Amino acid sequence: MPACRDKAKALGYVLVYELCLIKEEKPRVFATWATPAHRANDNHQSFYTWKWLQARSGDGRLPNVDSTFFNSSVAQSPPSIDYNEIMSSDNGVAKWTSLILKHGFAYIPSTPSTPEATESLLKRISFIRDTHYGAFWDFTSDLSHADTAYTSLRLSAHTDTTYFTDPCRLQLFHLLSHTNGNGGSSLLVDGFRVASVLYQEYPEAYRILSEVRIPAHASGNESMSIRPVHSFPVLHHDPETGNLMQIRWNNDDRAAVSGTQMGRMDDWYEAARRWVEILRREEAEYWEQLKPGTPLSMLISFQTGYQQLGGKYVDKH
């Protein structure tokens, strides 16, 4: 139907409410369009094969990825791809993003230990999301932001930006230097694996964490308060498929509960205890010491001495 379609932009010109008749004549379907006043002599008709319609019958979502859970045993062979492979070809980028989608994380060895190289690396995937921390951060434990990530305090397993309506999806950290100290190991936990174990062992706790909406906020810095447009449950499911699609767990960013959720908080705290118990099991925790030249799209958990980090957020498309 070239008369009503812009091939370059893959957009249709005809308005769906102008459709007046659909007729099947195997193996095709014919659509006859009403004649609007501005196209008095159009008499437009379109036809489609069933094969063509079936190939385009999705809702625009990306196909499911054959993802896999990980636990502490992933330390024996963690997913990785060389920096030069990513920077030299789009196939390298495809391999990198496939590793992240399948395993939840990936290392990138041979990366130059500079903020500039780290920023260029992530831009191979997409634009960098600008937040109240800035687009690209080069920071250490100096409390330049009122956030526990800017201290030497140990961080428990958590997800970032729960205070955004649309949390950032991909985070990359690069340990640019680490001198005059020890520690600083990073903790990775597969939240979807933990959710699966919770569902099997404590189905009622899973239900509670899927239903009770918990407020979140970022209010530590002066003259700044960020909250999502509404509260979300810890386990957020796709409203169409029912599949678990997002985990929002950050004890440090929880806000005060009020309203209709108050009556369910005793149940929520009990469910949260079940969740944390599984989250902290030895087999769930994968610890790794980051080192300069090998970025990771995960979080720094504990640090002493001096560490300089480069980090940034990216949206998932």
N, C-alpha and C positions, 0 to 999 in steps of 0.2 A: 504494500500500500504506500508507494512513494509519494503520492499526492498529499498525504496527511501525516507524513513522518519525516523528521529531521534525522537523517542517517548519521550525521557528524555528532550530534548530541544525544542520539538514541531517545528522542522525545517525540511524543505524539502531538499533533496539532488538533485532532478532532476531540471534542468534549464528550465524555462518556454518556452524558444525559441526552446527546443527540442520537443515540442508538435507538432504532425503532423496531427492528426485526432481525431475528437470528433464525437461520434455516440450515439444517444439516443435510448435506448431500454427500454421502460417503465417497471418498475419504476426507472430505473437506467440510468446513463450517463457513457459511456465508453470513456476513453482517451488512445490513442495509441501514444507512444513516439518514436521519431526517434532513431535510433541506432548509438550513437557516436562511434568514433574509439576506445576509451578506454574501451567500453563495447560491443565488437563485437557480442557476443552471448546473449545479454540481452533479446531482444524481449519483452520489458516491456510494460505492459498494466495495467491501473488503472480503477476502477469503483467506482461510488458514487451514493447514492440514492438522490433523490430530497430533501428529508427531511434533510439529512446531509448537502447538499449544502445550503439550505435555512437558516439553523441554523448558518452557517458561512459566510453569504453573506454580513455582515456589513463591515465597513471600519476601524474597530479596536477601535472605540470610545466607551466610557462608555455609558450605557443607560441613558436617560434623568431622572433627579431627579425631583420629584414633589415639586419644590421650591415654596416659598410664599413670597410676599412682606411684609415688616414691616414698621411701622411708629411710632410716639411717643407713641401710645397706647400699644406697646409691653412692656412698663415699668411695666404693670400690671402683666405680666407673661412671663418674658424673658426665653429663652431656657437655660437649664443647665443640667449638669451631674456630679455626684460626682467623685472626683479624684480617690478614692479607686476602684470604678467600672472600670475605665479606666485602672488602673495599674494592676488589678487582672485578666483580661481576654481580649481576642481579641474581644469578643462580645461587651465589653465595648468600645473598640476603634471604632468598627463599629457603635455603637450608637452615639458616639461623632462626628465622621465624617459625619454621616447622619444628625445630628442636624445642623452642620455648612453648609452643602450643601443645606439643606432645608431653613434655616432661615438667613444664611449669617454670623452668629456668635453664640457663645455659651460660657457660663460661666462654670468654673470648680471649684466649692466650695470644701473646705476641703483640698486644696493643701498646703503642708508645705511652709512657706514663706522664702524659700531659693533659691538661684540661681541653686543649684544642683538639687533640686526636680523639679524646673520649666523646666530645660533642659531635665531631664529624662522624664517628662511628654510629651513634644513635640516629643521626639524621639520615642514615641509609635506610632506616625503617620508615620514619615519618617526621613531621614537624614536632618540635618539643613543646609541650604544654606549659604555658606560663602560669604560675600561681603566685601566692603571696610570698613564697620563698624566692621567686624569680624563675627564669626559664632554666638556666644551668647554674648549679651551685658548686662552688669550690670552697669547702668549709672544714672546720675542725671543732673541737669541744670548747668553744669560747662563749657560748650562750648569746651569740649575736641574734638569735631568735629564741623566744621563750618556749622552747620545745626540748623534750628529753633527748632527742637525737643530737642536740648541740651540747651534750654533757658527756661525762665519762660514766654515767650510770648504766647499769645493765638494763637492756630492753627485753621484755618477754615477747613471745611470738604474737604478732599482730598484723593487721592490714592497715595501710596508710589511707589518708584522706577520707575517712568515714564521714567527715563533716561536709563533704561535697555531695550535692544531689547526684552527680555523675562522678564517682571516684576515679582517679587515675588508674589505668589498667596495667601499664608496664613501667617498671622502675629499674634503673640501672645505676649501680654504684661501682666506682673504681677507686681502690685504695692507692692514692698517688704517692704517699710516703708514710712510713711508720718508724719512728726513731725514739730512742731513750725510753723504752717502755716494753711492756709485754701485754698479752691478752689481745682483745679486739676480734676474737673469733665471731664468725657470722652464723646465725641460727636459721635454718630453713625447715619449715614444716609444711607438709602438703595438707592444706585445709580441707580439700575435697575428700581426701582419704580419711581424715579425722571425722568429717561429717558422715561418711559411709559407715565407719565403725560405730559412731553414736547412734545412727539409725538402726543398726543391727542389735546393739546391746541395750540401748535405752530409747526405744521409739517414742515414748511420751516426751522425753526431754527434747528430742529432735523436733517434735510437733510444736512444743512451746517456743523453741528458738526460731521456728519458722513463722510464728504467728504474732508474738509480742513485739511491738515496735519500740526501739530504744533510741532516744534522742542522742545526737552527737554535736560537738561544737569545737571550734578552735578560737579561744578567747585569751590566750596568754599574752599576746603582744598589745601594747597600748593602742587604743583607738581602732581596734580590729575585733570583729566577732563574725565568725562564719558558721552557718548552719545550713543543713539541707532544706529543701522546700517542705519536706515532711519527714517524719521518722521512719526508719526501716528496721526490719527484723535482722538478726544476726545472719540467718540463712534466708537468702532472698531467691525466690523461685520465679521462673519464667511463667507469666500468667497464662500463656497459650499452651505450652507443652507440659508444664508442671515440673520441669527439670530444675535442679539446683543450678543457678547461674552466677551467683555472687555471694561472697562471704564478707561480712562487715564485723570485724572483731578488733576493737582497740579500747582496752580498759582505761587508758589515759585520756581518751577523747570523749568518753561518755558524759552526757549532760543529765540534769535532773529530770526525773520522770514525773509526769503529771497527767491529769485527765483520766480517761477510761482505762489506761494501762496500769494504773496504780493497783487495782484489785487483783492483778495477775503477777505481781512482782515476787511474791513468795515462791510461786511455781517457777518463775524465771530464774531466780537465784539458785534454786536447786538444779535446774537444767544447766545453768552456767557452770556450776561445780562439776557436773558430769562432763561437760565439754572440756573444761580445763584439765581435768584428770587425764583424759585421753590425749589432749594436746601435749601434755608434759611427759607422756610415757617415753621411756628410753628409746624404744624402737621407732618412735615418731620423729625424733629430733636428729637432724643431720647438721653437724657442726663442721665448719671449715674456716681455716685462717686465710683471709684474703691476702693477696700480695700484689705489689705494683706490676702492671703489665697484664693482669688478668681480670677484667671487669666481670661483674655479676649483676644480674637484675634482681637482687634481693636486698635484705636489710642488714645493717650493722647491729649486733646485739649487745656486745660488751666491749669496752675498750679502756685501757690504761695507757699512760705515757702519751705520746703525741702521734696523732694520725691526721692526715690530710685527705679528704675525700672529694671526689667529683660525683655529682648525682643529678638526675633529672627525671621528669615524668613524661610519659607518652600515652596518648589515647589509643585504644584498640579499635581498628577499623575493619 
